[in-house]
Amino acid sequence: MRKDEIVKNICDQLVEDELITDYRYDHFREDEAVPLPFAVYRRVAPQNFAADNKVYYPGNNVDLEVYASDPDEMVEIMESISARLDEAELFYKIAADTAYINSEDMYESLYEL
């Protein structure tokens, strides 16, 4: 299963567990704004692994952005995401650990897979 499919499944579980209200691929349209917390995921430019002048392993990179109104709420969401990524045996890096976005009055965390 591709990383983006795994991330989509994780987002489905987060909605089912009522940890996030909704999620989308890449972005929400302005007319479909949802209350916090929510998530957005997207495929990003692949970082292919090369060997012997050819692609040995094609990259399949995904970013998962999570937005919440409260840092404590974010901790609970991040713990759930991290546990599910560990269970799926996916390597990830938390690139933005609960950064506050002043202009939007919300917190963001970014996972790079």
C-alpha positions in Angstrom: 0.0 0.0 0.0 1.3 3.5 -0.9 2.1 6.0 1.9 -0.7 8.4 0.8 -3.2 5.5 1.1 -2.0 4.7 4.6 -2.2 8.3 5.6 -5.7 8.6 4.2 -6.7 5.5 6.2 -5.1 7.0 9.4 -7.1 10.2 8.8 -10.3 8.2 8.4 -9.5 6.6 11.8 -8.9 10.0 13.4 -12.3 11.2 12.1 -13.9 8.0 13.4 -12.3 8.5 16.8 -13.4 12.1 16.8 -9.9 13.4 17.1 -10.3 15.6 14.0 -13.4 16.9 12.4 -12.4 16.2 8.8 -9.5 16.0 6.3 -8.8 16.7 2.6 -6.1 16.0 0.1 -4.1 19.2 -0.4 -6.6 21.8 0.9 -10.2 22.7 1.8 -12.0 24.9 -0.5 -13.2 28.2 1.0 -16.8 27.1 0.8 -16.2 23.9 2.7 -14.4 25.2 5.8 -14.7 23.0 8.8 -14.1 23.6 12.5 -10.8 22.7 14.1 -9.1 20.3 14.5 -8.6 19.1 10.9 -5.9 17.6 8.7 -4.6 18.0 5.2 -2.3 15.6 3.4 -0.5 15.7 0.0 2.0 13.8 -2.0 5.2 15.7 -2.4 8.1 15.6 -4.9 9.7 12.1 -4.6 13.2 11.7 -3.3 14.2 8.7 -5.4 17.0 6.5 -4.2 19.5 5.9 -7.0 21.9 3.0 -7.5 24.0 2.1 -10.6 22.7 5.1 -12.5 19.0 4.2 -12.2 16.2 4.6 -9.8 16.6 1.8 -7.3 13.7 2.7 -5.1 11.1 5.3 -6.1 10.2 7.9 -3.5 6.6 8.1 -2.4 6.7 11.1 0.0 3.7 12.5 1.8 3.2 15.5 4.1 0.5 15.4 6.8 -0.5 18.8 8.3 -2.7 18.9 11.4 -4.4 22.0 12.7 -5.9 22.5 16.1 -7.1 25.3 18.4 -5.3 24.1 21.5 -1.8 22.7 22.1 -3.1 20.1 24.5 -5.6 18.9 21.9 -2.7 18.8 19.4 -0.7 16.5 21.7 -3.5 13.9 21.8 -3.8 14.0 18.0 -0.1 13.7 17.5 0.2 10.8 19.9 -2.5 9.0 17.9 -0.9 9.7 14.6 2.6 8.7 15.7 1.3 5.4 17.2 -0.6 4.6 13.9 2.5 5.5 11.8 4.6 3.3 14.0 2.1 0.5 13.7 2.2 0.9 9.9 6.1 0.8 10.1 6.4 4.1 8.3 9.4 6.3 9.0 8.3 9.9 9.7 9.7 13.2 10.8 7.8 15.8 12.7 9.0 18.9 10.9 6.8 21.5 12.7 6.0 20.5 16.2 2.9 22.5 17.3 3.8 25.9 15.8 1.4 28.7 16.5 0.0 30.5 13.4 -0.9 34.0 14.8 -2.8 35.2 11.7 -5.1 32.2 11.9 -5.2 31.8 15.7 -4.4 28.0 15.5 -1.7 25.5 15.9 -0.1 23.4 13.2 2.0 20.2 13.2 3.7 18.8 10.1 4.6 15.2 9.5 6.9 14.3 6.7 6.8 10.7 5.5 
